[in-house]
Amino acid sequence: MKTALFIVLILTPGLALYAQDANALLKTVDDNLMPESYEAYRKIINEEPNGSKKEFSFYTIKKGKDKIALLYLAPASEKGRATLRLGENMWLYIPNVNKPVRITSLQSITGGVFNNADIMQLEYSVEYDATFAGETGSEHILDLKAKNKTVAYDKLKMWVTKDREYLRKVEAYSATGLLIKTLEFKEDKDFGNGLVRPSVVETYSPLYKGYRSYLIYQRIKPRKFPDEVFTLNYMGRLGELR
């Protein structure tokens, strides 16, 4: 009994350090994906089983760990719409409508496989705690557990390269262990200002067989913004920042 207790006391600090290392790696993944505050031009392409495609273009701004906003640039039918995320709260602004309306993380403002949480992703390390789950010859594998129930996915499994600590793949799971979707991070690109990251995120789901969606980063640039631009009253004026 004493021997078993001694082993637990010896191993527990090591396990805690192991968890700290996993969370440190997750923070590095976030840092390698995006500047803390930035502006970006992105587009989404949704592909259906019959081969048809629909494309959306956005201007995106982010500040810190809890503020992100998007302005629709195309198609013409969506131009001028905007979305805002503050923490876990999200809104959609539609021109000529009296006020922004609340939306949820699991809805999709563009259709396709990406939901609002995917499109308005903040930082993984803010929403999840990480532990090491294993490794391949070239990648670390992390298990991520949501810090609270407001997060879109209860669990994630993440593959991160060992050499440059770039994100390569994420599997998203429900609380019951159901695989909801897979996201693959591809085509590393130098965006300038020291940022090299995947420029394409491809997603597909066993729940939507034959459907695929692509999030393509065209330009990313560090930029500082006042808090004012991340408010409901400013959503109709996001175009002034371009």
Summary of the structure (lengths in Angstrom):
residues: 242
radius of gyration: 19.4
end to end distance: 67.3
largest distance: 72.3
contacts: 697
relative contact order: 0.18
helix: 22%
strand: 44%
